[in-house]
């Protein structure tokens, strides 16, 4: 684990492996471990230089001194990649990480070889704003209560059947990892509007949505695919927590996409 000062904001990041550089951007409340299940499911024998950058208030990154913006998240992630010597790289993001990845691809087109957007969106709608405000209140009240709600609403019925024997353990473990800066993440979630950045994306783009996503409806993935010329859309039978529920399928899609770019 390492840190980098980017314009006064201390950013945590971790690296693993050697190969094609692949930047991974986690979602709201998460840290650098957000993509661990996907990374562990990547095809055997495939080599990537994984870089996991943490948002302000997550993991080793310092708390933000003011509101977080998509442009700042993109700049911080890009600065880490440049610091590591990766002039051109692939980027994949999940949820808020997908928003940041799209912003990065639009703002740094010369650096991004391919972009994968998982459960992302262009503009936050009224239902999402209400959802994110609920998240803020639940986290402030009881992190375990929030995680219980997240498991219930973020997974499909099939995933619950499989997880039921370990659900209480998963809730406890998840509650312990909720980022200190989650409220700041959610404040950004509530006001996202990256239409201009999305319109500027030129890198090969894979958009992955969840047919049973109750937080970021699959219609947002369709909108991303329409807005990004030449993009590929995959709608999976999954809820919002698809990087846990459907990690092998996402890993296969991600590898196929980066290999073709």
C-alpha positions as CSV (number, residue, x, y, z in Angstrom):
1,X,0.0,0.0,0.0
2,X,1.3,3.5,-0.9
3,X,0.1,7.1,-1.0
4,X,0.6,10.0,-3.4
5,X,-0.1,13.7,-2.7
6,X,-2.2,15.0,-5.6
7,X,-2.8,18.8,-5.3
8,X,-2.9,18.6,-1.5
9,X,-5.1,15.5,-1.3
10,X,-3.3,12.3,0.0
11,X,-4.5,9.4,-2.2
12,X,-4.0,5.8,-1.3
13,X,-3.4,3.1,-3.9
14,X,-2.2,-0.5,-4.1
15,X,-0.6,-2.4,-7.0
16,X,-0.4,-6.0,-7.9
17,X,0.9,-8.1,-10.8
18,X,2.9,-7.3,-14.0
19,X,1.4,-6.9,-17.4
20,X,-1.1,-4.6,-19.1
21,X,-1.9,-1.7,-16.7
22,X,-5.5,-1.9,-15.5
23,X,-6.8,0.9,-13.2
24,X,-9.7,-0.3,-10.9
25,X,-12.0,2.3,-9.3
26,X,-14.2,1.2,-6.4
27,X,-17.8,2.2,-5.5
28,X,-19.3,4.3,-2.8
29,X,-18.5,3.2,0.8
30,X,-15.7,0.9,-0.5
31,X,-11.9,0.9,-0.6
32,X,-9.2,-0.6,-2.7
33,X,-10.5,-4.1,-2.0
34,X,-13.7,-3.5,-3.9
35,X,-12.6,-5.3,-7.0
36,X,-10.9,-8.2,-5.2
37,X,-13.6,-10.8,-6.1
38,X,-13.4,-9.8,-9.8
39,X,-9.5,-9.9,-9.8
40,X,-9.5,-13.3,-8.2
41,X,-11.9,-14.5,-10.9
42,X,-9.8,-13.3,-13.9
43,X,-8.7,-16.0,-16.3
44,X,-5.7,-18.0,-15.2
45,X,-2.4,-17.2,-16.9
46,X,-3.6,-13.6,-17.8
47,X,-1.2,-10.9,-16.5
48,X,-2.3,-7.4,-15.6
49,X,-0.6,-4.7,-13.6
50,X,-3.5,-3.9,-11.4
51,X,-3.7,-0.4,-9.8
52,X,-6.4,0.1,-7.1
53,X,-6.9,3.8,-6.3
54,X,-8.9,4.8,-3.2
55,X,-11.3,7.8,-3.2
56,X,-10.8,10.5,-0.6
57,X,-12.0,9.2,2.7
58,X,-11.5,5.5,1.7
59,X,-8.7,3.3,3.0
60,X,-5.4,5.1,3.1
61,X,-6.7,8.2,1.3
62,X,-7.1,11.2,3.6
63,X,-10.6,12.7,4.2
64,X,-11.5,15.3,1.7
65,X,-11.3,19.0,2.8
66,X,-14.3,19.9,0.6
67,X,-16.8,18.4,-1.8
68,X,-15.6,15.6,-4.0
69,X,-16.0,16.1,-7.8
70,X,-15.8,13.7,-10.7
71,X,-13.0,15.8,-12.3
72,X,-11.0,15.6,-9.1
73,X,-11.4,11.8,-8.8
74,X,-10.4,11.4,-12.4
75,X,-7.3,13.7,-11.9
76,X,-6.2,11.8,-8.8
77,X,-6.5,8.4,-10.5
78,X,-4.7,9.7,-13.6
79,X,-1.9,11.2,-11.4
80,X,-1.3,7.8,-9.7
81,X,-1.1,6.1,-13.1
82,X,1.4,8.7,-14.4
83,X,3.4,8.4,-11.1
84,X,3.6,4.6,-11.7
85,X,4.8,5.2,-15.3
86,X,1.6,4.1,-17.0
87,X,1.2,6.5,-19.9
88,X,-1.6,4.5,-21.4
89,X,-3.8,2.1,-19.5
90,X,-7.2,0.4,-19.2
91,X,-9.7,1.6,-16.6
92,X,-12.7,-0.2,-15.1
93,X,-15.0,1.3,-12.5
94,X,-18.0,0.1,-10.5
95,X,-20.9,2.3,-9.4
96,X,-19.4,5.7,-8.4
97,X,-16.1,4.3,-9.7
98,X,-17.8,3.8,-13.1
99,X,-18.8,7.5,-13.0
100,X,-15.2,8.4,-12.2
101,X,-13.9,6.1,-14.9
102,X,-16.2,7.6,-17.5
103,X,-15.0,11.1,-16.4
104,X,-11.4,10.0,-16.7
105,X,-12.0,8.5,-20.2
106,X,-13.6,11.8,-21.3
107,X,-11.0,14.1,-19.8
108,X,-7.9,12.0,-20.6
109,X,-8.7,10.4,-24.0
110,X,-5.0,10.0,-24.9
111,X,-4.3,8.0,-21.8
112,X,-7.2,5.6,-21.7
113,X,-6.9,2.5,-23.9
114,X,-10.3,1.0,-22.9
115,X,-13.0,1.7,-20.3
116,X,-15.4,-0.6,-18.6
117,X,-18.4,0.9,-16.8
118,X,-20.1,-1.4,-14.3
119,X,-23.4,-0.2,-12.8
120,X,-22.7,3.4,-13.8
121,X,-24.8,6.3,-14.8
122,X,-24.7,9.7,-16.5
123,X,-27.1,11.8,-14.4
124,X,-28.5,11.0,-11.0
125,X,-32.3,10.9,-11.1
126,X,-34.9,11.6,-8.4
127,X,-35.2,8.0,-7.2
128,X,-31.4,7.7,-6.9
129,X,-31.1,10.9,-5.0
130,X,-33.7,9.6,-2.5
131,X,-31.8,6.3,-2.3
132,X,-28.4,7.9,-1.7
133,X,-29.9,10.2,1.0
134,X,-31.3,7.1,2.7
135,X,-27.8,5.5,2.6
136,X,-26.3,8.6,4.3
137,X,-28.9,8.4,7.1
138,X,-28.5,4.7,7.6
139,X,-24.7,4.9,7.8
140,X,-24.9,7.8,10.2
141,X,-27.3,5.8,12.4
142,X,-25.9,2.3,12.3
143,X,-23.3,0.9,9.8
144,X,-24.5,-2.7,10.4
145,X,-28.1,-1.6,9.8
146,X,-27.0,-0.1,6.5
147,X,-25.1,-3.2,5.5
148,X,-28.1,-5.3,6.3
149,X,-30.2,-3.1,4.0
150,X,-27.5,-3.2,1.3
151,X,-27.4,-7.0,1.3
152,X,-31.2,-7.2,1.1
153,X,-31.6,-4.7,-1.6
154,X,-28.4,-5.1,-3.5
155,X,-28.5,-8.8,-4.2
156,X,-30.8,-11.0,-6.2
157,X,-33.1,-13.6,-4.6
158,X,-30.8,-16.3,-6.0
159,X,-27.8,-14.8,-4.4
160,X,-29.6,-14.6,-1.1
161,X,-30.3,-18.3,-1.3
162,X,-26.6,-19.0,-1.7
163,X,-25.5,-16.6,0.9
164,X,-28.1,-17.3,3.6
165,X,-25.8,-19.5,5.7
166,X,-23.1,-16.8,5.9
167,X,-25.3,-13.7,5.7
168,X,-24.8,-12.6,9.3
169,X,-21.0,-13.0,9.0
170,X,-21.1,-11.1,5.7
171,X,-23.1,-8.2,7.2
172,X,-20.6,-7.9,10.1
173,X,-17.6,-8.0,7.9
174,X,-19.1,-5.5,5.4
175,X,-20.1,-3.0,8.1
176,X,-16.5,-3.0,9.4
177,X,-15.2,-1.9,6.0
178,X,-17.5,1.1,5.3
179,X,-15.3,4.0,4.4
180,X,-15.0,6.9,6.8
181,X,-15.7,9.3,3.8
182,X,-18.9,7.6,2.7
183,X,-21.0,10.7,3.3
184,X,-18.7,12.7,1.0
185,X,-19.0,9.9,-1.7
186,X,-22.8,10.0,-1.4
187,X,-22.9,13.8,-1.7
188,X,-21.2,13.4,-5.1
189,X,-23.5,10.5,-6.0
190,X,-26.5,12.8,-5.4
191,X,-25.3,15.5,-7.9
192,X,-23.6,13.4,-10.7
193,X,-24.0,14.9,-14.2
194,X,-21.2,13.7,-16.5
195,X,-23.0,14.2,-19.9
196,X,-20.2,16.4,-21.2
197,X,-17.4,13.9,-20.2
198,X,-19.3,10.9,-21.6
199,X,-19.8,12.7,-24.9
200,X,-16.0,13.1,-25.2
201,X,-15.2,9.4,-24.7
202,X,-13.3,7.9,-27.6
203,X,-11.8,4.7,-26.0
204,X,-13.5,1.3,-26.7
205,X,-16.2,1.1,-24.0
206,X,-17.9,-1.8,-22.4
207,X,-21.0,-1.0,-20.3
208,X,-22.3,-3.6,-17.8
209,X,-25.7,-3.2,-16.1
210,X,-27.8,-5.3,-13.8
211,X,-31.3,-6.3,-14.8
212,X,-32.3,-6.4,-11.1
213,X,-30.3,-3.4,-10.0
214,X,-32.7,-1.4,-7.6
215,X,-30.3,1.4,-7.0
216,X,-28.9,2.2,-10.5
217,X,-31.6,1.0,-12.9
218,X,-30.5,-0.8,-16.0
219,X,-31.9,2.1,-18.0
220,X,-28.9,4.1,-17.0
221,X,-26.6,1.5,-18.6
222,X,-28.7,1.7,-21.8
223,X,-28.3,5.5,-21.7
224,X,-24.5,5.2,-21.3
225,X,-24.3,2.8,-24.3
226,X,-26.4,5.2,-26.4
227,X,-24.3,8.2,-25.5
228,X,-20.9,6.5,-26.2
229,X,-20.4,5.8,-29.9
230,X,-19.4,2.2,-30.7
231,X,-19.8,1.0,-27.1
232,X,-20.9,-2.5,-26.2
233,X,-23.7,-3.1,-23.7
234,X,-24.1,-6.2,-21.5
235,X,-27.1,-6.5,-19.1
236,X,-26.6,-9.2,-16.5
237,X,-29.2,-11.0,-14.4
238,X,-27.8,-9.3,-11.3
239,X,-28.4,-6.7,-8.7
240,X,-26.3,-3.7,-7.9
241,X,-23.8,-5.7,-5.9
242,X,-22.9,-7.6,-9.1
243,X,-19.1,-7.4,-8.6
244,X,-19.6,-9.8,-5.7
245,X,-22.6,-11.7,-7.1
246,X,-21.4,-12.1,-10.7
247,X,-17.6,-11.7,-10.3
248,X,-16.7,-14.6,-12.7
249,X,-18.9,-13.3,-15.5
250,X,-17.7,-9.7,-15.0
251,X,-14.1,-10.9,-15.0
252,X,-14.6,-12.8,-18.3
253,X,-16.2,-9.7,-19.9
254,X,-13.5,-7.4,-18.6
255,X,-10.7,-9.6,-19.9
256,X,-12.3,-10.0,-23.3
257,X,-12.8,-6.3,-23.6
258,X,-9.3,-5.2,-22.5
259,X,-7.7,-7.9,-24.7
260,X,-9.5,-6.6,-27.8
261,X,-8.6,-2.9,-27.2
